[in-house]
């Protein structure tokens, strides 16, 4: 059955950093722009790019490296903006357990949890970089439940985000009578010499055919989420109260801390940053998940205001640092 609604698929179950999307709906920003939006949660986050690329869903969210990989695999998706800008990502572990240290090679013989296919590829490439082989550790696919798997002892360490899984582990560590600083992270950007965590930036993506046939709708959608993002950043306390009215299951201290930690990563402009795309495209080639002649699938054409055009050939340098872009 056809619908005049824009269908939008989250990258995961609704969580703290999805607030701008739900507030754009609650505050009638979508309605003000003349669009109707159905916000949907995936049953399996790994399916998001395939579902959007096939045209079954119009728009959605996905990390940059997954967006690039999806295009390389023939799924027709393009990034039209950024929600989370360079969230710190790495291998999380409990320091007091004594199994893992700041030396990456301490992961030898350990059980390492990862989210999806490319999480395994990244860890395998890092082990090679540090003189280890895939058989030197046990890979365990735990999806987004990395923190829970560490708490239950299913894995010794796992790949997660500083503003989500690390927060959960810190609060658990505190409850166990240890400090929050008992949680360590081996940051992948530092281990891989990337200079930034842009590979895990969370992007607004869309089906290519839908974008081509509905440019006005796409622009209206992006104007609404930009307005909602501005509101979240200007009035975070009020924004959180309103968001949890829509998602009462998130209304607790843990999720509020995740929300607070996510604020610094929320893109102020929503733009796709060319230097980040250049770095992650290069990293994707290094990982062997895209061809050397890969054409970047991103655009700033649908963003409100004056944003840089995308030019993959531009010599823009890195410009990255160990500080989230919002704090620079």
C-alpha positions as CSV (number, residue, x, y, z in Angstrom):
1,X,0.0,0.0,0.0
2,X,1.4,3.4,-0.9
3,X,1.7,6.2,1.6
4,X,2.5,9.9,1.5
5,X,4.6,9.6,4.6
6,X,8.4,9.6,4.6
7,X,9.4,6.3,6.2
8,X,12.5,6.6,8.4
9,X,14.4,3.7,9.9
10,X,16.6,4.2,13.0
11,X,20.0,2.6,13.2
12,X,19.1,0.9,16.5
13,X,16.3,0.9,19.0
14,X,15.4,4.5,20.1
15,X,18.1,5.8,22.4
16,X,19.4,9.0,23.8
17,X,20.9,10.5,20.7
18,X,17.8,10.0,18.6
19,X,16.1,12.9,20.4
20,X,16.2,15.4,17.5
21,X,14.1,13.0,15.3
22,X,11.4,12.4,17.9
23,X,11.3,16.1,18.9
24,X,10.9,17.2,15.3
25,X,7.7,15.1,15.4
26,X,6.5,16.1,18.8
27,X,7.1,19.9,18.2
28,X,5.4,19.7,14.8
29,X,8.5,20.7,12.9
30,X,7.8,18.1,10.3
31,X,4.3,19.3,10.0
32,X,5.5,22.9,9.7
33,X,7.6,21.7,6.7
34,X,4.6,20.0,5.2
35,X,5.9,16.4,5.6
36,X,4.6,13.4,7.5
37,X,7.2,11.0,8.9
38,X,6.9,7.5,10.3
39,X,9.8,6.8,12.6
40,X,10.6,3.1,12.7
41,X,13.0,0.9,14.8
42,X,14.9,-2.0,13.1
43,X,14.5,-5.6,14.4
44,X,18.2,-6.1,13.3
45,X,20.4,-3.0,12.9
46,X,22.6,-4.9,10.4
47,X,19.7,-4.8,7.9
48,X,19.2,-1.0,7.8
49,X,21.3,-0.2,4.7
50,X,19.9,-3.1,2.8
51,X,16.3,-2.2,3.6
52,X,16.8,1.4,2.6
53,X,18.9,0.6,-0.4
54,X,16.2,-1.7,-1.7
55,X,13.6,1.1,-1.6
56,X,11.5,-0.5,1.1
57,X,12.2,2.4,3.4
58,X,12.9,6.0,2.3
59,X,15.4,7.5,4.8
60,X,17.3,6.3,7.9
61,X,20.5,6.4,10.0
62,X,23.7,4.5,9.7
63,X,27.4,4.9,10.6
64,X,29.7,6.4,7.9
65,X,31.7,3.2,7.4
66,X,28.6,1.1,7.0
67,X,27.1,3.7,4.5
68,X,30.2,3.5,2.4
69,X,30.3,-0.3,2.5
70,X,26.6,-0.5,1.6
71,X,27.2,1.5,-1.6
72,X,30.2,-0.7,-2.5
73,X,28.0,-3.7,-2.1
74,X,25.4,-2.4,-4.5
75,X,22.8,-0.9,-2.1
76,X,21.6,2.4,-3.4
77,X,22.1,4.7,-0.4
78,X,23.5,8.2,-0.1
79,X,24.3,10.3,3.0
80,X,22.4,13.5,3.1
81,X,23.7,14.8,6.5
82,X,25.2,14.0,9.9
83,X,23.5,13.4,13.3
84,X,26.4,12.4,15.5
85,X,29.8,13.8,14.6
86,X,32.9,11.7,15.5
87,X,31.6,9.8,18.6
88,X,34.6,8.2,20.3
89,X,34.6,4.5,19.5
90,X,36.8,1.7,20.8
91,X,37.4,-1.6,22.6
92,X,35.9,-1.2,26.0
93,X,37.1,-3.3,29.0
94,X,37.2,-3.3,32.8
95,X,40.6,-2.3,34.1
96,X,40.3,-4.0,37.5
97,X,39.6,-7.4,35.9
98,X,43.3,-7.3,35.1
99,X,43.0,-9.1,31.7
100,X,43.5,-6.1,29.4
101,X,45.8,-3.1,29.6
102,X,46.4,-0.1,27.4
103,X,48.6,-2.3,25.3
104,X,46.5,-3.6,22.4
105,X,48.4,-6.9,22.3
106,X,46.9,-7.7,25.8
107,X,43.8,-8.7,23.8
108,X,45.7,-11.8,22.7
109,X,43.7,-14.9,23.8
110,X,40.7,-12.8,24.9
111,X,37.0,-12.8,23.8
112,X,36.2,-9.6,22.0
113,X,32.6,-8.6,21.2
114,X,31.7,-6.8,18.1
115,X,28.5,-5.3,16.6
116,X,28.4,-6.5,13.0
117,X,30.3,-7.8,10.0
118,X,32.5,-4.7,9.7
119,X,33.3,-4.6,13.4
120,X,35.0,-8.0,12.9
121,X,36.8,-6.7,9.8
122,X,38.2,-3.7,11.8
123,X,39.4,-5.8,14.7
124,X,41.0,-8.3,12.3
125,X,42.9,-5.5,10.6
126,X,44.0,-4.1,13.9
127,X,45.3,-7.5,15.1
128,X,47.4,-7.7,11.9
129,X,48.7,-4.2,12.4
130,X,49.9,-5.2,15.9
131,X,51.4,-8.5,14.8
132,X,48.5,-10.7,15.8
133,X,46.2,-12.9,13.7
134,X,42.4,-13.5,13.9
135,X,43.0,-16.8,15.6
136,X,44.8,-15.0,18.4
137,X,41.5,-13.9,19.8
138,X,37.9,-15.1,19.9
139,X,35.4,-12.9,18.1
140,X,31.9,-12.9,19.6
141,X,29.1,-11.1,17.7
142,X,27.0,-9.5,20.5
143,X,25.3,-6.7,18.4
144,X,24.6,-3.6,20.4
145,X,24.6,-5.4,23.7
146,X,28.3,-5.0,24.2
147,X,28.1,-3.6,27.8
148,X,25.7,-6.3,28.9
149,X,28.0,-9.0,27.5
150,X,30.9,-7.6,29.4
151,X,28.9,-7.4,32.6
152,X,27.8,-11.0,32.3
153,X,31.3,-12.2,31.5
154,X,30.4,-13.4,28.0
155,X,33.3,-11.4,26.6
156,X,36.4,-9.8,28.0
157,X,36.1,-6.6,25.9
158,X,33.9,-5.2,23.2
159,X,33.6,-2.5,20.6
160,X,31.3,0.4,21.7
161,X,30.6,4.1,21.8
162,X,31.9,6.5,24.5
163,X,28.5,8.1,24.9
164,X,26.4,4.8,25.0
165,X,28.1,1.6,26.0
166,X,30.9,3.2,28.0
167,X,28.4,5.2,30.0
168,X,26.5,2.0,30.8
169,X,29.6,0.3,32.0
170,X,30.7,3.3,34.0
171,X,27.4,3.4,35.9
172,X,27.5,-0.4,36.5
173,X,31.1,-0.1,37.7
174,X,30.0,2.6,40.2
175,X,27.2,0.3,41.4
176,X,29.7,-2.5,42.0
177,X,31.7,-0.2,44.3
178,X,34.3,0.7,41.8
179,X,34.8,4.1,40.2
180,X,33.7,5.1,36.7
181,X,37.4,5.3,35.7
182,X,37.6,1.5,36.1
183,X,36.3,1.4,32.5
184,X,38.9,1.7,29.8
185,X,38.7,2.2,26.1
186,X,41.3,1.4,23.4
187,X,40.2,3.9,20.8
188,X,40.1,2.6,17.3
189,X,41.0,5.9,15.7
190,X,44.2,6.1,17.7
191,X,45.1,2.4,17.2
192,X,44.5,2.6,13.4
193,X,46.2,6.1,13.1
194,X,43.1,7.6,11.7
195,X,43.3,10.9,13.5
196,X,39.5,11.0,14.2
197,X,36.5,8.9,15.0
198,X,34.7,9.9,11.9
199,X,34.3,6.3,10.7
200,X,31.5,6.0,13.3
201,X,29.8,9.3,12.7
202,X,26.0,8.6,12.5
203,X,24.6,9.8,9.2
204,X,21.2,10.6,7.8
205,X,21.0,8.4,4.7
206,X,18.4,7.9,2.0
207,X,17.4,5.6,-0.9
208,X,18.9,7.1,-4.1
209,X,15.7,6.8,-6.1
210,X,13.6,8.4,-3.3
211,X,16.1,11.3,-3.0
212,X,16.1,11.8,-6.7
213,X,12.3,11.8,-7.0
214,X,11.5,13.8,-3.9
215,X,14.1,16.5,-3.4
216,X,11.7,19.0,-1.9
217,X,10.5,16.4,0.7
218,X,14.1,15.6,1.6
219,X,15.0,19.3,2.1
220,X,11.9,19.7,4.2
221,X,12.9,16.7,6.3
222,X,16.4,18.0,6.9
223,X,15.1,21.5,7.8
224,X,12.9,20.0,10.4
225,X,15.6,17.9,12.0
226,X,18.0,20.8,11.9
227,X,15.5,22.9,13.8
228,X,15.0,20.1,16.3
229,X,18.8,19.7,16.8
230,X,19.1,23.4,17.5
231,X,16.4,23.1,20.1
232,X,18.1,20.1,21.8
233,X,21.4,21.9,22.0
234,X,19.8,25.2,23.2
235,X,17.5,23.7,25.8
236,X,18.7,20.2,26.7
237,X,16.8,19.9,29.9
238,X,13.5,20.8,28.3
239,X,14.3,18.6,25.3
240,X,15.0,15.6,27.4
241,X,11.7,16.0,29.3
242,X,9.8,16.2,26.1
243,X,11.6,13.3,24.6
244,X,10.9,11.0,27.5
245,X,7.3,11.9,27.3
246,X,7.4,10.2,24.0
247,X,9.7,7.4,25.1
248,X,9.0,6.8,28.8
249,X,11.2,3.7,28.8
250,X,14.2,6.0,28.5
251,X,13.3,8.1,31.5
252,X,16.0,7.1,33.9
253,X,19.3,8.3,35.2
254,X,21.4,6.1,32.9
255,X,19.7,7.2,29.7
256,X,19.9,10.8,30.8
257,X,23.6,10.5,31.2
258,X,23.9,9.0,27.7
259,X,21.9,11.9,26.4
260,X,24.2,14.4,28.2
261,X,27.3,12.7,26.8
262,X,25.8,12.7,23.3
263,X,25.2,16.4,23.1
264,X,28.9,17.2,22.4
265,X,28.8,14.9,19.3
266,X,25.6,16.3,17.8
267,X,26.4,18.0,14.5
268,X,25.7,21.7,14.7
269,X,25.4,22.0,10.9
270,X,24.4,18.5,10.0
271,X,26.9,18.6,7.1
272,X,28.8,15.8,5.6
273,X,32.5,16.8,6.3
274,X,34.6,16.2,3.2
275,X,37.9,15.6,5.1
276,X,36.1,12.9,7.2
277,X,34.7,11.2,4.1
278,X,38.2,11.3,2.5
279,X,39.7,9.6,5.6
280,X,37.0,7.0,6.0
281,X,37.0,6.2,2.3
282,X,40.8,5.7,2.6
283,X,40.3,3.5,5.7
284,X,37.6,1.5,3.9
285,X,40.0,0.8,1.0
286,X,42.7,-0.2,3.6
287,X,40.1,-2.6,5.1
288,X,39.4,-4.0,1.6
289,X,35.7,-3.3,1.8
290,X,35.6,-0.9,-1.2
291,X,37.4,-0.7,-4.5
292,X,40.2,1.8,-5.1
293,X,38.0,3.7,-7.6
294,X,35.1,4.0,-5.1
295,X,32.9,7.2,-5.6
296,X,31.8,8.7,-2.3
297,X,28.0,8.5,-1.7
298,X,27.4,11.8,0.2
299,X,25.9,15.2,-0.5
300,X,25.2,18.4,1.3
301,X,22.7,19.5,-1.3
302,X,19.6,19.0,0.9
303,X,20.8,20.8,4.0
304,X,19.4,24.2,5.1
305,X,21.7,27.2,5.1
306,X,25.1,27.7,3.6
307,X,27.1,24.4,3.8
308,X,30.2,23.3,1.9
309,X,29.7,21.5,-1.4
310,X,31.2,18.0,-1.5
311,X,34.3,17.6,-3.6
312,X,36.1,14.3,-3.0
313,X,39.1,15.5,-5.0
314,X,39.7,18.6,-2.9
315,X,42.9,18.6,-0.9
316,X,41.3,19.4,2.5
317,X,43.7,17.7,4.8
318,X,42.7,16.0,8.0
319,X,41.9,18.8,10.3
320,X,40.9,16.3,13.0
321,X,41.9,16.1,16.6
322,X,41.2,14.1,19.7
323,X,38.6,16.6,20.8
324,X,35.0,16.3,19.5
325,X,34.4,18.8,16.8
326,X,31.8,20.7,18.8
327,X,34.4,21.5,21.4
328,X,37.0,22.8,19.0
